[in-house]
Amino acid sequence: MKIKAIILSLAVGATLLVGCGAKEEPTTAPATTKVETKEVAKADVVATASIVNEQAAFENAISAKGTWIIATLKDLSFDKELVVAGDFKNTKDPAVAQRKIGLYTQDDKRVVTARFTLTAPKLTFSSPAGSIEHGTFKGDLYVTASNFQLKDAKVEGNVYFTTDEAKSTFKMDDKSEVTGVKELKK
């Protein structure tokens, strides 16, 4: 009888140890709009990408509590002003500040497979080292932070810089286009 009690106790103990053991986290991020963040420093955040196809999810993703990459899956249109806020770090290199709106999808070889349009009367980009990539923004773009870039993107409207630094650090590649003016507007 004692042997049965000992074996049963060992079986229960082993089950508890296995069930309560440390679990490994998945190595790939799920393709959802869930925001996962880790605190790197008091003001800096590292976050995964947010893949969005609805207005509310897009607005959440561009907020200060959002993600460093906001990737759309379709055209999105807003009747109100939008603000991209917060300081974010690139998940591949946390030493690099970066904030990106990706208006495109791509295949596993990083070839752009579809381009999308974001429409709003005004988009203010307050996050440093921001970019709009591979799609079209329709409206006026206000850049308040430094090192903003257009990468293979079109702005159907004006680009206004609210500081000298924002204007002097602005870059756009030869595939990008701004149909309106690019000027300082304090």
N, C-alpha and C positions, 0 to 999 in steps of 0.2 A: 504494500500500500504506500509506503514511503517513497518507493521508486516512482510510482505513478504520479505522486504529488510533486516530486522533484522535476520529472520530465514535463509535466503540465506547467509548472512555474517557469522553467526554462523556455518553453514554447511561447508563453504569454510575454515574457521579458524580451525574447528575440523579436516578436511581432511589434512590440512597442518601440524598440530601438529602430527597426526598419521603417516603421510608419512615421516616426518623429525625426528621422535623419534629415540632413541638409539636402535640399533639392537643387539641381543645377538650373540656372535660368536659361531660357532659350537663347541661341546665338543669333537669331535673326529677328528683326522687329516685325510685328504683325502689320499688315496693311489696313490700319484702321485710323480713325480720327482721335484715338486715345492719346493723351499727352503724357509722356514719361519724362521726368526731369530728375537731375541730380544736382545738388548744390555744389558748385565748384568754389565760389567765393561769395561774399555777401550779395554783390550786385550782379554776378555772372551766373548764367544758367546754361546747361547743356541739355538739349532736347532732341527728340527724334522728329522725323518729318511728319507733317499732317497732310494726308491726302483727302481732299474735300470735293464735294459736288453739290453742296447746299450752302445757301447764304449764311445761315447761323453758324455753321461749322467754319466757314471762311472767316467770319468776323471774330470768332473765338481764336482761331489760329493766328490772326494778325495782331491780337492783343498782347499786352505785356506778359500775360500768362500763357501765351501760345507756344509756337514752335519755331525753330530756326529756318525750316523750309516749309513753305505752304505750296502744295502741288494741287492744281485743279484738274478735274476730270471732264470738264465741260465749260462752256461759256457761262459767265456769271454776270448779272446786272443788278445794280443798286441805284436807288433814287436818293441816296444820302451820301454824305461825306464819309470817307474811310480813313483810319489812321493806323499805320503800322508802327507799333511801339515796343520798347523793351530792348535790352542788350542780350544777345545770344551768342553762344560759342558753337563752332562747327563740331559735330560729334566725331568726325574723323581726326580733327586736330583741335583740341580744346584751347589751344593758345591763340586760335584765329577767331576774331569776331566776325560774324556773318549773319545776314538775314536775307532770304531769297523767296520771291514769288515766282514759282515755275508754272508758266501758262502752257504746259505741254505734257505729253506722255512720251515715253521712250521704250525701246526694246532692251533686251539683255545686253546688247552691244552698245548701248547708249545712243542709238540712232533715234532722232525725233520722229515719232510716228503720227502725232496729231498736235495741232496748235489751237489755243483757245483765246478768247477775248474776255477781258475784265472791263466792265463799264461802270463808271461812277462819275458824278459831277466833279469830285475832287478826291484825290488820294494823297495823303501826307505821309511821307516816309521819314519817321523820326529815329529809326534804328540805325546805328552806325554800320558801315560796310554792307549796305543793302543792295539788292539787285532785282530787276525784273528780267526774266529770261524766256526766250523762244516763243513769244506770243504778242498780243496787242493789248494795250491799255487805252481805252477811249475815255477822255476826260482830261482835266488839268492835274498835273503831278507837281506836288510841292515837296522839295527836298530840304530837310532841316538838319540832317546829319552828314558827316563827312564820308567820303569814299563810296558814293552811290554809283552803280553801273547799270547800263543797259547792255544786255548780251543777246544779240540776235532778236531784238525786240523792237516794237513800234509803239510810239506814243502818238495817238491821234488827238492832239491837243497841245497845250503849252507845258513847258517845264520851268517852274519858278524855284529859285534857290533863295532861302531865307537868310543865309549868311555867306560871307565871302569865302569861308573855308568849304562850305558845301559846294559852291560853284567851282572853286579852284581844284577840288579833288574829284569832281564828276568825270566819269569816263563812259564812252560808248564805242563799241566796235564798229567796223565798217559795214556790218550787216544790219545795224540798228538805224532807226529813223525817228525824227521828231517832226511832225507836220506843222507845228506852231513855233512860237518863239522859245528861246532858252535865255532867261534873263534873271538878274538879281531883283528880288522883290521883298524888301524888308518890312 
